[in-house]
Amino acid sequence: MRQRWLVRSLAALSSAQVTMLANDAIFGEQNIPGIIAWLMWISLAYTVYRRRIYELFVLACGVLSTVIVVTSVLVKILISGKATDVSGFFLLIAMAVVGISGAGAWWLKKVSAEQRS
């Protein structure tokens, strides 16, 4: 049990770091390295913790990271436009967060059910 918490803690910390790196790439000047690092982390976490070692917590960290990065990309796209309806932006972002989170929860529930059977 102790080793699982170590893996979970390292996964959460690395997920947070790579998500911050991706957000820095989205809102900063150099876009490519941070996004590539985030994509590599997501694909590696999926491959290792979905296909080889089953760990739902790491997959949940990946879903949370995906929600944050996709929402950041959406915010960046909406901010770069010249529209004046800010309330519509907030509604669209809120709907995107709810939709992506719901899809992630559905996927995690499906993965959990597959593992139990």
N, C-alpha and C positions, 0 to 999 in steps of 0.2 A: 504494500500500500504506500509506503514511503517513497518508493521510486516513481510511482505514478504521479505523485504530487510534484516531484522534481521536474518531470517531463511537462506536466501541465503548466507549472510556473514559467519554465523556459519558453514554452510555446506562447504563453500570454505576453511575456516580455518581448519576444522576438516579433510577434504579431503587432504589438504596439509600436515598436521601433520602425518596422518596415511600412506600417501605415502612415506614420509621421513622415517618413522619407518620401512616400508617394504623394502625400499632401503638399510637402515642400516642393516637389517636382511639379505638381499641378499649378500651384499658385506662385511659384518662383519663375526663374528665367530658364533653367535647364530642365527640360521635360523628360528626356529619354532615360537617363540612368536610374532615377527613382522609380519610374513606372516599370522598367525592366526588372529591377530588384523585387518590386512588389509582385509582379507576375511570376517570377521565379519562385518566390516564397509560397504563393498560393498553389502553384502547380506541384511543388515539392511536398507541401503539407498534405495536399489531396492524395498524391500518389502514395506517400508513406503511411498516412494515418487513415486512409480509406481502403486502400488495396492490400497493404502488408500488415500493419499493426492497427487494430481497431481502437480508436480513441475519439469519442464523440466531442469531448471538450475542445480538442484542437480544431476539429471541423467547425465547431461553433465560433471559435476565434476567427477562423477564415471567413465565415459568413458575416460576422460583425465588421471585419476589415473591409470586405466587399461592399457592405452597406455604406460605410464611411467614405470609401474612395469613389464609388459611383455617385454618391450624393455630392461630393466635392467637385467632381467633373461637371455635374449638372449645374451647380452653383457658378462655377467658372464660366460655363457657356451662357448662363442667364445674365451674369454680371457684365460680360463683354458686349451684350446687346445694348441698344439705345432706347429700349422701351421705358415707359414711365409707370406702368402698373406693377408696383412692387408687391402689393397684396396678392396678386395672381401668382407671382413668383413663389411666395411663401406657401401658398396652397399647393402648387405643383411640386415643390420640394417635399412638403409634408406627405403628399400622396405617394411620391416616389419612395420615401423612407418606409411608409407603411406597406407598400406593395413589395418592395425588395425584402423587407424583414419577414413578411408573411410567406413569401416564396422560400426564403431560407429556413423558416421554421417548418414548413411543410416538407422540405427536402431532408432536414435533420430528423424529423419524425419518421419519414420513410426509411432512412438509413438505419435508425434505431430498430425499427420493426424488422428489417431484413436481417439484422445481426442477431436478434432474439430467436428468429425461426431457423 
